[in-house]
Amino acid sequence: MFKLLNRHARRSGILYLRYEKFEVKRAKILYCYSSAGSVRFASSGSDAGKTVPLIDNIPEPPPVPDASSIGEITEAVQTLAANGEPSFASLGLGGWGPVGIVQNCFEYLHITLDVPWWGAILIGTIVVRAVMFPLVIMSQRNAAVMNNNLPEIQLLQVKMTQARQTGNQLEAAQYAQEMMSFMKEKGLNPLKNILVPLAQAPLFISFFVGLRGMANCPVESMMHGGLWWFTDLTVPDQFFLLPLITSATLAATIELGVDGGRLDAQNMQVMRYVLRAIPIIMLPFTINFPGAILVYWCSTNFISLIQVGFLKVPAVRDYFKIPRLIKHTPDNLPIKKKGFIEGAKDSWTNMKISRDLADRQRIDEMIFTKAGKGPLQKTYKYDPTKLSNVQAKSK
């Protein structure tokens, strides 16, 4: 109603605030407020000089909060995130360890970017697999070169195994040196085939422990942050579909050999059966996992399947300089393909022979050491260092 002007004056203990003149009953008046809580007419007129009280008592200003009250208010505000949910720090989650960093990334995706929990898990999986992709390319190159030189590698392996079984350590060392020279010439390194699993293991454990901690806490928004039939990510799947999908995609990933050599390679005999049994063995355990863990596991398995299909395209293999695979017939390979039972028997026999040779070598070393440090043993009847009675009398 009144327009306040930016001009103040303190006169005779009265604080005057000038207002814009306005006309009331054709008389121009100016209202002024006093510090006593009354209004005084400052202009001339019938009510000039009169004082009209505004209120009986002016309330006291609110007290200034002390430091402890300010700390409590600040702490209460810090426990809430930007979207009103409790922050991970207030729930005991997060941190600067591997698991804490994973949880902080999930919190950033969900709180800052407003991504649902299933989307945050999927985005985190895609980012991690994209970072690991150069290692996959390196492993694929090494596996392809090793497959193309498989006959020569297996021939040296057979000779080296036979030399060890016969106890000829010199010949076994010679063949081992030939194997190292051959691999160095071809640019092969068996460790590159297991480089991807070794690098993925700590990441998988960090994701597993981080998501399990978030589900067990629980983070309340994860109770409705799922998708389709698995809306609650803090409890196991009641329809058992996620565990079945996880086991099926893992079996397909192992069979196709996305990160290294395929299971139908001739240098993998017993191992192929062990790996094929993993999805079946883990199924009873995964049915009790929270939905968040299975969403991550399914996501990484599906990404692996997409990746193996992508790397099968000839143009893609040429772009990443991955050699074309040569198909070897089983008859042309020194190591023949065997069944599970026969392969297990051969492996057990080789282990037993290697153990016997190691025991024999250890016993020989003990006898040699004892002979060198212990007292001399008499292995003859006549001692040439001592004079006989006949020789003593002649002298």
Disulfide bonds with the S-S distance in Angstrom:
none
